[in-house]
């Protein structure tokens, strides 16, 4: 059994996807209604592809795909600010089609892509697609709070897709890490060498749901698709006669210095925030909010909150107060939701009710 295999429980009719190998006898399975459970290996059986061809999709799989399509359509429409079509408008109960986006996704050209495909309505598999005529060496890792962790490396054949590199839940979208992928195309016996390309992806809701393609290359199924090898200029080619000389200079430390534009910027010292951080719009944007939507204002406030909280944690502050006001409670609710998911928070509570009422939150840090 491998991560990504579809399995069926021997003690019931449920099917799911293996998301982790816990030990020699135990695996973690995400059931199609999106909760994960540990299961003994001897209590599950892999669902063979031949079974689907012979008997068709199971009712659970069909229901899962319909739910995935409708869920994705509703979220995409919401992100685009367009109301979803009512279910009654479709006689066959099929999911409502997405409204036409203002900026439609481009036709998939040759290149290397990151694809996220539905394994169930809320569970996505992460894969790499090599839609080129040459092989590609790659590394794959994630970045959380500026800490990088390598997850894998392999070779990807031309016109091929990798095995699932990870499984993510849509319900945890705001906690997804940034992905870091390095690509090095090559062709055996070729007389050219290419620069290593590094791509960092941090997903945003608005662009994520508009990236959906109905039939991506190689996989031949619907996926959220992101190109990794987009560059303003083609990869730099090193002339064969200069290759040995360049490699020797780099190995001996006598290679040419990198251009100033590519040199890493010196690390800036982290400055602790004030003990009380005012998130009111007039404090964050004294020039006013003319032309800003409510969504843009909320994003500005949440960005300021996350920046102050991360600096407070980095500088070992014991506590910090966020002044958000009472208003309609939207900002307070969003802050409390983010704080409840942060493991570096000891607790939080309404602060100084005699001064702020319910308009400020005290956060005690670990």
N, C-alpha and C positions, 0 to 999 in steps of 0.2 A: 504493500500500500504506500502511496505517495501523497504529499500535500496536493490538493486540487482534485483528487479522485472523487467521483460521485459514488456514494455507498447507500445501502439499504440496511435498516436495522432488522436483525433476525427475529426479534421479539415483537415486531409491529410492522406497519406498512410505511412508516416514515422514511423519507430519503433526505440526504444532506450531502455536504461537501466537507472533506477532511481539511481543516485549517491549520492544525498543528499535530506533530508527533510528540506526545508528552513523554513516553518512555517506550520500552520494548513491548509492553503489553497494553498500553493505553493511548488512544488518539482523541483529539478534540474534533467534534463534528458540529457544523452549523446546519441546523434543520431548516427546511425551506420557509418556515415562518420566522426565521432569523434569530433564534436564540441558540447559543452554543452549549454543548454538553460533553463531558468526558465519557467515552465508551470503550469497553474492552475490545481489543482487535477481534477476538473470537466471536463477538456479538454483532459484527457488521460484515457485509459482503459487498465487494465492488460490483457496481452495475456496469455490465459490459456494453460497449457501443453496439454490438450485434443485437442485443436485446431490444434496443430502441428501433433499430432498422426492421426487426421482425415483427414486433408487436406495437410499434408506435410509442409516443410519449405517454408516460403515466399521467393520471389525472392530477397528481400533485405537481408534476413538472409543468403541465399546461397552465394550471392555476397560478403557479409561481411566475411564469413568463408573462401572463396577462397582467398580473399585479405589478410586475417590474415595469412593464411598458406604461401602464396607467400612472404609476407612481412617478416615473421619470418625466412623463408628459406634464403632469400637474406641477412638478417642481420647476421644470424648465419654463412653463408658462408663467409661474409666479415670479421667477427670477427676471423674466423679460417684462413683467408688469402687464401681462395680458390675461384676462379672465379665461379659465378653462371652459371648454364646451360642455354643456350638461350631458349626463349619461343618456338621457332619454332621446338625444338626437341620433343615437346609433342603434338601429334595430337589432343588429346582431350582437349587441353588448360588447363590441370590441372597444379597446381603449381609444379615447378621442385623439385625433391627430394633433401634433403640435402646430400652433399657429406659425405662419411664415415669419422668420426672424428678419429683422432689418438688415443684418449682416449675415447672410447665409454662409454656412461652412464651405470652404473651398473644396474642389474636387481633389481627392487624394492622389498626390503625385509620388514619384519615386522618392524614397528616403527611409530613415529609421524612425519609428514611432513608439510611443508608450501608449498602450491600450488598456482600458479598464472595462471588463465585461461582466454582466450580471450572471452570477451563479444562482442567485435567488433574488427576491424583490429588493432586499437591503444589502446583500453581500456581493462585493465586487472582487474579481481576480485581476491582479496587475501583471501584465505581460509586455515583452518587447517584441516588435515586429520589424523585420529587416526586409523592406520592400525595395531592395536594390539588387544589382547583378554581382555583387562582391560580398565576401564574408566580412564579418565585423566582430572584433574582440570588444567585450564590454565589461565594466564593473558596475555594480548596483548597490546603493546605500541610502541611508536616510539621515536627516539632520533635524534634531530637536534641541531647541534652546541653544543654537550655535554649536552643538556637540554632534560630530559626525560618527556614524556607526556603519561599517561595511557589512553588507548582507550577502554578497555573492559576486562571482565573476565567471565568465564562460565565453565560448565562441558561438556565434550565431550564423548559420549558413544563409546563403542568398535565398530570397523568397521563402523565408521561414519565420516561425514565431517561437519564442522561448516557452518553457514550462512556466506555470504561475510562480511569480517571484514573491507574492504576498497576497493576503486577503484582507480587505478593509470593509467596514460597515458604514453605510451612508449616515446612520444615526450619529456616528462619531466624526462627521465631516469636519467640524471646526477643530478637531484634535489631530487631524491627519498631519504627519510630518512633511517636511520638504524632501523631495526625492532628488538624489544626486546621481547622475548617470554619466559615465565616461565611455566614449566611443573611439575605436581605432580601426578604420576600414583597411583591409589589405586583400591582396590577391597573390596566390602562390606564383613564384617566378616573375612577378611584375618588376618593372624597373623604376617604379615610383614609390615614394614613402609619404605618408600624410601626417599632419599634426594631430595630436590627441585632442579630441573635442570634449569639453565638460559642460553638461547642461544641468541646471538646478531648476526644479519645478515646485512652485508653491501654489496650491490650488485655491481658486476663488470661486464662490458659488456662481456668480453671473457668467463667467467664461466657461466654467465646467459644464453646465447643463446645455450650453449652446455648442459644445464640441462634439455632440453625439452624431455619429455617422451610421447610416442604416446598414451598410454592407462593407466592412473594412477589408482591405487586401489581406490575403493569406488566411486569416481567420474565417472570412466569409460569413460574418455575422455582425450584429449591431454592437457598437462599442463607443466609449468616450475616447477620442483620439487626439494625441498631442505629438507634434513633430519635434524630434530631438536634434536633428542635424540642420536646422535652419541657420543659414549664415548669409551675411550681405555679400560675401565673396566666396568663390569655390575654395576648397581646402588647399592650403599651400603645398605645392609639390616641390620636393627637394631633388635637384638634378643628380643623376647617378654618380657623376664624377666628383660631386661635392659631398655626397652622403658620408663616406668613410672619414673624410677630413672633419666634417661637422661633428660626427659622433665622437671622434678622438678628442676634439677640443672640449666637448662637453664633459667627457669622462675625466679629463685631466684638470678640469676647472678653469681652462683658458678660453672657454667659449665666449662669444660676444655677449655683452650685457643686454638684457631685455629692454625694449623701449620703455620710456618713462610711463607711457599710458598703461602698460601691462604690469608695472611693478606694483606689488601689494601696498595698500595704504597702511601707514603705521597705526597700530591699535590706539584708539582714543580711550582715555581714562573714563571709567564709569562714575558718574556723579549721582550721589544719593538725592532722591526727590525731597521736597518739603514734607513735613509731618502731615500737613493737611493739603490735599490736592483738590482744587476746585475744578469740577468738570462742567460748570455752566458754560454755555456757548460764548457769552461775553468775555469770560476769562480766557478761553482758548483762542478766540478769534475776535480781538477788539475792533477790527475794522468792520464787523457786521457779517450777517449771514445772507446777504442779498444774493438771490439766484440759487441758493442751496436747498435741496429737497430735505424732507424729514429723514430719509434714509441716509443721505450724505452727512447730515448733522450727527445722527446716532453713530455712524462709523467714525467720525472725527472724535467723538467723546470716548468710544470704546478703544480706539488706538491710543489716546492719551492715557486711559486707564491702564492698558496693558504695558505701555512704556514705563509708567511710574511704578507699577507693581514689579516688573522685572528688574528695574534698577534698585528697588527697595530690597528684593531678595538677594541681588548680587552684592549689595553693600552691607548685608547682615543687619538690616533694621529689624527691630522687634515688633513694631506696629506702624500702621499708616491709616489715615482717615481719608476717605473719598467723599467729597461733597457733591451730591448728584441732584439735590432738590427733591421735592415731593411730586409736583406736577401730576401727570397721568400714570406715573409709576413704571413706565417702559424702561428707562435707563436703569433704575434700581433693580428691576427684575432681571435684566440682562447681566448686570454686574454680579448679582447673587448666583446666577446660573453658572457663570464662569468661575467664581470663587469656590463653589461647591465641588467643582471638578478638579481643582488644583490641589495636589497632594502636599504642596509646600505651605499650605495654610493651616494654622492650628485651629482657628475658629474666626467667625465674623459676626457682628451684631450691630444694631442701630446705635449710633454714637451721639452722646450728649443731647438727649431728647429735649432738655430744657433750652438748648441753644439752637439745634437744627430740627427738632421734631423728628420726623421720619425722613429727613432730607440728607442724611449722612450715614455712612457705614464705616465702622471701625474694623480693621483687619489685623488680626494677631498672627505674626509669622513664626514659623518653626525655627 
